[in-house]
Amino acid sequence: MKFQYYSQSVETIAERINKINQNQLEHESQKQVFRTIYNCIDLTTLEGSDNNQKIEELCEKAKSSISGYSNETVAAVCVYMPFVKQAKEILKGTHIEVATVACAFPSGQLPLHLKLAEVSWVANEGADEIDMVISRGKMLEGDYEAVLNEIKAVKAACGEARLKVILETGELKTIDLIRKASELALEGGADFLKTSTGKIQPAATAEASVVMLDTILEYYQQTGIQVGFKPAGGIAEPEDAMLYYKLVKEVVGEQWLNNQWFRIGASRLADKIKAILNA
């Protein structure tokens, strides 16, 4: 498809964010919103020190529900590839998905055939969702065809797993590049657009999120295909998560406000949300 020229300036986007953030959420109590947010969290550990015990603890934490709502847990756990099978076994019988990161996460610096080998291997391990990171170097030098072809190839290698495409917007920096990367990801078959790896600063930002959500909406309006959105990295406070909830609601609409189409990548947020809900 052909995307329209994107005319949003930094100033215009900032004004939109400020206006949206001031909006009161009508007919929704704060606790109802936080219940939705909790249910959209990807409980995440992506550290070099991860081990079997840590993954077991993470999965058991993921299974713990909100007090009084026995079926309401986080949406998924996100772990490094060697731990996918373990997480799948622990979470068997729940509706909690197992996600992982691939394609030379977080740098993206690996030949394509090796990236595809990573993706194929982890798909065979049973991953429900695979988060690929794009080649930002290719984006920055303008080799958009290479980026598009890579996303298409990774999507094919995912098999039944859903594909989240990480743009690493903090390295793309400009509105034009974030917009173009969003377009390429959607054309390549992404099931989700994801802001960041969480390994560089800035990670998730409201400004990049608006550009990505605008692109998702335009794609949906032209194709009828709904694609999810995931901000990730640095979202540690309930107030921060609330802003992303509002952005999703106001830019793409309420039909995105469930864990089929909206996720938040966080490792510290879940406890704070649960404390609010259990109070």
C-alpha positions as CSV (number, residue, x, y, z in Angstrom):
1,M,0.0,0.0,0.0
2,K,1.0,3.6,-0.4
3,F,1.2,5.6,2.8
4,Q,0.3,9.3,2.9
5,Y,2.9,12.0,3.4
6,Y,3.3,12.4,7.2
7,S,3.1,16.1,8.0
8,Q,3.3,15.9,11.8
9,S,6.0,18.2,13.3
10,V,7.7,17.7,16.7
11,E,5.7,20.7,18.0
12,T,2.4,19.3,16.8
13,I,3.0,15.9,18.3
14,A,4.0,17.5,21.6
15,E,0.8,19.5,21.6
16,R,-1.3,16.3,20.9
17,I,0.4,14.4,23.7
18,N,-0.2,17.3,26.2
19,K,-3.8,17.5,25.2
20,I,-4.3,13.7,25.4
21,N,-2.6,13.5,28.8
22,Q,-4.9,16.1,30.2
23,N,-8.0,14.2,29.1
24,Q,-10.0,12.6,31.9
25,L,-11.0,9.1,31.1
26,E,-14.8,9.2,31.1
27,H,-16.8,6.3,32.5
28,E,-13.7,4.6,33.6
29,S,-12.5,4.4,37.1
30,Q,-8.7,4.5,37.7
31,K,-8.8,0.9,39.0
32,Q,-10.5,-0.3,35.9
33,V,-7.9,1.3,33.7
34,F,-5.1,-0.2,35.8
35,R,-6.7,-3.7,35.6
36,T,-6.5,-3.4,31.8
37,I,-2.9,-2.2,32.0
38,Y,-1.9,-5.1,34.3
39,N,-3.5,-7.5,31.9
40,C,-1.5,-6.0,29.0
41,I,1.9,-6.3,30.7
42,D,4.7,-8.5,29.2
43,L,6.6,-9.4,32.4
44,T,10.1,-9.3,31.2
45,T,13.7,-10.3,32.1
46,L,16.4,-9.9,29.5
47,E,19.7,-10.0,31.4
48,G,22.9,-11.8,31.0
49,S,22.5,-13.1,34.5
50,D,19.2,-14.9,33.8
51,N,19.1,-18.5,34.8
52,N,16.6,-21.3,35.3
53,Q,15.7,-20.3,38.9
54,K,15.1,-16.7,37.9
55,I,12.8,-17.8,35.0
56,E,10.9,-20.1,37.3
57,E,10.3,-17.2,39.7
58,L,9.3,-14.9,36.9
59,C,6.7,-17.4,35.6
60,E,5.3,-18.1,39.0
61,K,5.0,-14.3,39.5
62,A,3.2,-14.1,36.1
63,K,0.6,-16.6,37.2
64,S,-0.3,-14.6,40.3
65,S,-3.5,-12.8,39.6
66,I,-5.1,-9.6,40.9
67,S,-6.8,-10.0,44.2
68,G,-10.5,-10.8,43.6
69,Y,-10.0,-11.4,39.9
70,S,-8.7,-15.0,39.6
71,N,-8.5,-14.9,35.8
72,E,-6.7,-11.6,35.4
73,T,-2.9,-12.0,35.1
74,V,-0.2,-10.4,33.0
75,A,-0.4,-11.1,29.2
76,A,2.9,-12.8,28.7
77,V,6.4,-13.4,29.9
78,C,9.3,-12.3,27.7
79,V,12.6,-14.2,28.2
80,Y,15.8,-15.0,26.3
81,M,15.6,-17.9,23.8
82,P,17.2,-20.6,25.9
83,F,14.4,-20.3,28.5
84,V,11.4,-20.5,26.2
85,K,10.8,-24.2,26.6
86,Q,11.1,-24.0,30.4
87,A,8.7,-21.1,30.5
88,K,6.2,-22.9,28.3
89,E,6.3,-25.9,30.6
90,I,5.7,-23.8,33.7
91,L,2.9,-21.8,32.1
92,K,1.2,-24.8,30.6
93,G,-2.6,-24.7,31.2
94,T,-2.6,-20.9,31.6
95,H,-3.5,-18.3,28.9
96,I,-0.1,-16.5,29.5
97,E,2.0,-16.3,26.3
98,V,5.7,-16.9,26.1
99,A,7.6,-14.3,24.1
100,T,11.3,-14.0,23.3
101,V,13.7,-11.7,21.5
102,A,15.6,-12.6,18.3
103,C,17.6,-11.3,15.4
104,A,20.8,-10.5,17.3
105,F,18.9,-8.7,20.0
106,P,19.6,-5.9,21.0
107,S,22.1,-4.8,18.3
108,G,20.6,-6.4,15.2
109,Q,24.1,-6.9,13.9
110,L,24.1,-10.4,12.4
111,P,23.9,-11.9,8.9
112,L,20.3,-12.6,7.8
113,H,20.7,-16.3,7.5
114,L,21.8,-16.5,11.1
115,K,18.9,-14.3,12.3
116,L,16.5,-16.6,10.5
117,A,18.2,-19.6,12.1
118,E,17.5,-18.0,15.5
119,V,13.9,-17.4,14.7
120,S,13.3,-20.9,13.3
121,W,14.9,-22.5,16.3
122,V,12.9,-20.6,18.8
123,A,9.7,-21.1,16.9
124,N,10.3,-24.8,17.1
125,E,10.9,-24.4,20.9
126,G,7.3,-23.2,21.1
127,A,7.5,-19.4,21.4
128,D,4.1,-17.8,21.1
129,E,5.6,-14.4,20.2
130,I,8.9,-13.5,18.7
131,D,10.3,-9.9,19.0
132,M,12.8,-9.1,16.2
133,V,14.9,-6.0,16.3
134,I,15.4,-4.3,12.9
135,S,18.8,-3.3,11.4
136,R,19.0,0.3,12.5
137,G,22.3,0.7,10.6
138,K,20.4,-0.2,7.4
139,M,17.7,2.3,8.2
140,L,20.1,5.1,8.9
141,E,22.0,4.6,5.6
142,G,18.7,4.5,3.7
143,D,18.7,0.8,2.6
144,Y,14.9,0.4,3.2
145,E,14.6,-2.5,0.8
146,A,17.0,-4.5,2.9
147,V,15.0,-3.7,6.0
148,L,11.7,-4.7,4.4
149,N,13.0,-7.9,3.0
150,E,14.5,-8.9,6.3
151,I,11.2,-8.3,8.1
152,K,9.4,-10.4,5.5
153,A,11.8,-13.2,5.8
154,V,11.6,-13.2,9.6
155,K,7.8,-13.2,9.5
156,A,7.9,-16.3,7.3
157,A,10.3,-18.0,9.7
158,C,8.0,-17.3,12.7
159,G,5.5,-19.9,11.6
160,E,2.5,-19.7,13.9
161,A,4.2,-17.3,16.3
162,R,3.2,-13.7,16.3
163,L,5.9,-11.2,15.2
164,K,6.7,-8.0,17.1
165,V,9.0,-5.7,15.2
166,I,11.2,-3.5,17.5
167,L,12.2,-0.2,15.8
168,E,14.6,1.0,18.5
169,T,13.2,4.5,18.0
170,G,15.9,6.1,20.3
171,E,18.5,5.3,17.6
172,L,16.3,6.4,14.7
173,K,15.6,9.7,16.4
174,T,13.8,11.6,13.7
175,I,10.0,11.6,13.0
176,D,10.7,10.7,9.3
177,L,12.8,7.7,10.2
178,I,10.4,6.4,12.8
179,R,7.6,6.8,10.4
180,K,9.4,5.0,7.6
181,A,10.5,2.2,9.9
182,S,6.8,1.8,11.0
183,E,5.7,1.7,7.4
184,L,8.3,-1.0,6.5
185,A,7.4,-3.1,9.5
186,L,3.7,-3.0,8.6
187,E,4.4,-3.8,5.0
188,G,6.7,-6.7,6.1
189,G,3.9,-8.4,8.0
190,A,4.4,-7.3,11.6
191,D,1.7,-8.3,14.1
192,F,2.9,-5.7,16.6
193,L,5.1,-2.6,16.4
194,K,7.3,-2.2,19.5
195,T,9.2,0.9,20.4
196,S,12.4,-0.3,22.0
197,T,14.7,-3.0,23.2
198,G,15.0,-1.3,26.6
199,K,18.8,-1.5,26.3
200,I,19.5,2.1,25.1
201,Q,18.3,5.5,26.1
202,P,15.9,7.0,25.2
203,A,13.7,3.8,25.2
204,A,9.9,4.2,24.9
205,T,8.8,7.8,24.4
206,A,5.3,9.3,23.9
207,E,6.5,11.2,20.8
208,A,7.7,8.0,19.0
209,S,4.6,6.2,20.1
210,V,2.3,8.8,18.5
211,V,4.1,8.4,15.1
212,M,3.8,4.6,15.3
213,L,0.2,4.7,16.3
214,D,-0.7,7.1,13.6
215,T,0.9,4.7,11.1
216,I,-0.9,1.7,12.6
217,L,-4.2,3.6,12.2
218,E,-3.6,4.6,8.6
219,Y,-2.6,1.0,7.8
220,Y,-5.8,-0.3,9.4
221,Q,-8.0,2.3,7.6
222,Q,-6.6,1.3,4.2
223,T,-6.3,-2.5,4.7
224,G,-8.6,-3.5,7.5
225,I,-5.7,-5.3,9.2
226,Q,-5.3,-4.5,12.9
227,V,-1.7,-4.5,14.2
228,G,-0.8,-4.2,17.8
229,F,1.4,-1.7,19.7
230,K,3.9,-2.2,22.5
231,P,5.9,0.5,24.2
232,A,8.8,-1.0,26.1
233,G,11.8,0.3,28.1
234,G,11.7,2.6,31.1
235,I,8.0,2.3,31.9
236,A,8.3,1.8,35.6
237,E,5.6,4.0,37.1
238,P,1.8,3.6,36.9
239,E,1.4,7.2,35.7
240,D,3.7,6.5,32.7
241,A,1.7,3.4,31.8
242,M,-1.5,5.5,32.0
243,L,-0.2,7.9,29.4
244,Y,0.4,5.1,26.9
245,Y,-3.1,3.8,27.6
246,K,-4.5,7.2,26.8
247,L,-2.4,7.5,23.7
248,V,-3.7,4.2,22.4
249,K,-7.3,5.0,23.2
250,E,-7.2,8.5,21.6
251,V,-5.1,7.7,18.5
252,V,-6.2,4.3,17.4
253,G,-9.3,3.6,19.5
254,E,-10.8,1.5,22.3
255,Q,-10.7,-1.7,20.2
256,W,-6.9,-1.7,20.8
257,L,-7.3,-1.6,24.6
258,N,-6.8,-5.3,25.3
259,N,-3.9,-7.6,25.4
260,Q,-4.5,-8.9,21.9
261,W,-3.5,-5.5,20.5
262,F,-1.8,-3.6,23.3
263,R,1.2,-4.6,25.4
264,I,3.6,-2.9,27.8
265,G,7.1,-4.2,28.2
266,A,8.0,-3.9,31.9
267,S,9.7,-5.7,34.7
268,R,9.1,-3.2,37.6
269,L,5.6,-1.9,36.7
270,A,3.6,-5.0,37.6
271,D,4.2,-4.9,41.3
272,K,3.2,-1.2,41.5
273,I,0.0,-1.8,39.5
274,K,-0.9,-4.8,41.6
275,A,-0.3,-2.8,44.8
276,I,-2.8,-0.2,43.6
277,L,-5.4,-2.8,42.6
278,N,-5.0,-4.8,45.8
279,A,-5.3,-1.8,48.1
